[in-house]
């Protein structure tokens, strides 16, 4: 059976992923930043609301994946706290200044995660050598990597992903991300040979706020504080159905 992981940043989206047939969610905050560590309160609420696997993003800030010692200490602490709150796994990624996977510090994070699963996220796509980054993730003890094949989409990176699947030879899971949708899934599966997939499937909705202060914008939101994004159950079901049809 193909595995489906949905990226979410709310309780409602996690419930939609569960009802739609996903095996796992990647719980984040600030998806506009590519995903940051969510609050403990959010994890507790999601854990109480769903039965599927919950993996938590461990990323203390946006931007690159070269972390200071202070930021690294936060990541270690967040991992321990997420474990205490019922997370099934964590999602993380660290690079060196030279663009290589930081194997030593990744291994320490994997050790801190203990029995939880560990996914190394698309920091590997930003590395100097994706195949070497995968080997580093194996050396560090991670359970899977998330990759688009260092391309903008999984379709474009298909050949690279296929080479990773072959090179991995079952030593680590290769989870494919990058605009995976029901209408391109068959092509992605054929092109990569993968069986684990990750997608956000977010739908943009307008806020129910009636009063809006158009003269002020808070944060880097392109002037739109009144847009919200959530996952719809029917979208997850369509992707799950497409997977089951192939399997």
C-alpha positions in Angstrom: 0.0 0.0 0.0 1.3 3.4 -0.9 1.8 5.8 2.0 0.3 9.3 2.0 1.5 12.1 4.2 -0.3 15.5 4.3 1.4 18.7 5.4 -0.9 20.6 7.8 -0.9 23.6 10.1 -4.3 23.3 11.8 -6.4 20.9 13.7 -9.1 21.1 11.0 -6.6 20.2 8.2 -5.3 17.3 10.3 -8.8 15.9 10.7 -9.4 16.3 6.9 -6.2 14.3 6.3 -7.3 11.6 8.7 -10.8 11.4 7.2 -9.4 11.4 3.7 -7.3 8.3 4.2 -3.8 9.7 4.8 -1.4 7.6 6.9 0.4 10.5 8.4 0.5 14.3 8.8 3.5 16.5 8.9 2.4 19.2 11.5 3.9 22.6 11.0 3.3 26.2 11.7 4.0 29.0 9.2 3.8 27.1 5.9 4.3 30.4 4.2 7.9 30.1 5.5 8.2 26.5 4.3 7.1 25.2 7.7 8.3 25.9 11.3 8.0 24.1 14.6 4.4 24.2 15.8 3.4 24.9 19.4 3.0 22.2 22.0 -0.6 23.2 22.3 -1.2 22.6 18.6 0.4 19.2 18.8 -1.7 18.2 21.8 -4.9 19.3 20.1 -4.0 17.4 16.9 -3.0 14.3 18.8 -6.4 14.3 20.5 -8.3 14.9 17.3 -6.8 12.2 15.0 -5.6 8.6 15.0 -3.2 8.8 12.1 0.6 9.3 12.6 1.7 12.8 13.6 5.2 13.9 12.6 6.3 17.3 13.8 8.5 19.8 12.0 11.6 20.8 14.0 12.7 24.0 12.4 13.4 27.0 14.7 13.3 29.7 11.9 12.8 30.3 8.2 15.6 30.7 5.7 18.6 28.4 5.2 19.4 25.2 7.1 22.7 26.2 8.7 21.9 26.5 12.4 23.8 28.2 15.2 24.6 26.3 18.4 21.7 28.2 20.1 19.3 27.2 17.4 20.5 23.6 17.5 19.9 23.5 21.3 16.4 24.6 20.6 15.9 21.8 18.1 17.1 19.2 20.7 14.8 20.6 23.3 11.8 20.7 20.9 12.3 17.1 20.0 12.2 16.0 23.6 9.1 18.1 24.3 7.3 16.8 21.2 8.0 13.3 22.2 6.4 14.0 25.6 3.3 15.3 23.9 2.6 12.3 21.8 4.4 12.9 18.5 5.1 9.8 16.4 8.0 11.3 14.7 9.9 14.5 13.8 10.9 16.1 10.5 14.2 18.0 10.3 17.2 18.9 8.2 20.6 20.5 8.8 23.3 21.5 6.3 26.9 22.6 6.7 28.1 25.9 5.2 29.6 23.9 2.3 26.1 22.5 1.4 26.6 19.0 2.8 24.2 17.2 5.2 25.4 17.8 8.7 25.7 14.1 9.6 27.1 14.5 13.1 24.4 16.9 14.4 21.7 15.0 12.5 22.7 11.8 14.3 22.5 13.5 17.6 19.0 14.7 16.8 18.0 11.2 15.7 19.4 9.8 19.0 17.4 12.5 20.9 14.2 11.4 19.1 14.6 7.9 20.5 11.9 5.6 19.4 10.2 8.2 17.2 10.6 8.2 13.5 12.8 10.7 11.8 12.3 12.2 8.4 15.0 14.4 6.8 13.1 17.0 4.9 13.9 18.9 1.7 17.0 20.4 3.0 18.5 17.6 1.1 17.2 19.2 -2.1 19.2 22.3 -1.2 22.4 20.3 -0.7 25.5 20.2 -2.9 25.0 16.5 -3.7 21.6 14.9 -3.2 22.9 11.4 -3.4 25.6 12.1 -0.9 23.0 13.8 1.4 20.9 10.6 1.3 23.9 8.5 2.3 24.5 11.0 5.1 20.9 10.6 6.3 21.4 6.8 6.3 24.6 7.2 8.3 22.8 9.4 10.8 20.1 6.8 11.4 17.1 8.7 9.8 14.2 6.6 8.6 13.3 8.5 5.4 14.1 11.6 3.3 11.6 13.9 1.7 12.7 15.0 -1.8 11.5 16.4 -5.1 14.8 15.3 -6.7 16.2 18.7 -6.2 13.7 20.1 -8.8 10.8 22.4 -8.6 8.3 19.5 -8.8 8.4 15.8 -8.4 7.7 15.3 -12.1 10.7 17.4 -13.1 12.9 15.5 -10.6 11.6 12.1 -11.4 14.8 10.7 -12.9 16.8 11.9 -9.9 14.3 10.4 -7.5 14.4 7.1 -9.3 18.2 7.0 -8.9 17.8 7.6 -5.2 15.3 4.8 -4.8 17.7 2.5 -6.6 20.7 3.7 -4.6 18.8 3.4 -1.3 18.0 -0.2 -1.9 15.6 -0.3 1.0 18.1 1.2 3.5 16.0 4.3 3.9 12.6 5.4 2.8 12.3 7.8 -0.2 9.2 10.0 0.2 8.4 12.1 -2.8 7.1 15.7 -2.5 6.7 18.6 -4.9 3.2 19.2 -6.4 2.0 15.6 -6.1 -1.6 15.6 -7.3 -4.2 13.0 -8.4 -3.8 13.9 -12.0 -0.1 13.5 -12.1 0.4 10.7 -9.6 0.6 7.8 -12.1 3.3 9.7 -14.0 5.2 10.4 -10.8 5.0 6.8 -9.6 6.1 5.5 -13.0 9.0 8.0 -13.2 10.3 7.4 -9.7 9.4 3.9 -8.5 8.6 5.4 -5.1 5.7 4.3 -2.8 5.7 7.2 -0.2 4.2 10.6 -1.1 3.9 13.9 0.6 1.8 16.9 -0.4 0.1 19.9 1.1 -3.1 20.0 -0.9 -4.0 23.4 0.6 -7.0 25.4 -0.5 -7.1 29.2 -0.2 -10.1 30.7 1.6 -11.0 34.2 2.6 -11.2 35.1 6.3 -14.7 35.4 7.8 -13.6 38.8 9.3 -16.1 41.5 8.3 -14.1 44.5 9.4 -10.8 44.8 7.5 -8.1 47.4 8.0 -6.8 47.9 4.5 -4.4 50.6 5.5 -2.1 48.3 7.5 -0.3 45.0 6.9 1.4 43.0 9.6 4.3 40.8 8.7 5.4 39.6 5.3 2.0 38.7 3.9 1.9 40.6 0.7 -0.8 42.8 2.2 -3.2 39.9 2.7 -3.8 39.1 6.3 -7.3 37.9 5.4 -6.4 34.7 3.5 -6.5 31.3 5.1 -5.4 27.9 3.9 -6.7 24.5 4.8 -6.8 20.9 3.6 -10.2 19.6 2.4 -11.2 16.0 3.1 -12.4 15.5 -0.5 -9.0 16.5 -1.9 -7.3 13.9 0.2 -9.8 11.3 -0.7 -9.2 11.9 -4.4 -5.4 11.5 -4.0 -5.9 8.4 -1.8 -8.2 6.9 -4.5 -5.7 7.6 -7.2 -3.0 5.8 -5.1 -5.3 2.8 -4.5 -6.1 2.6 -8.2 -2.4 2.3 -9.0 -1.6 -0.1 -6.2 
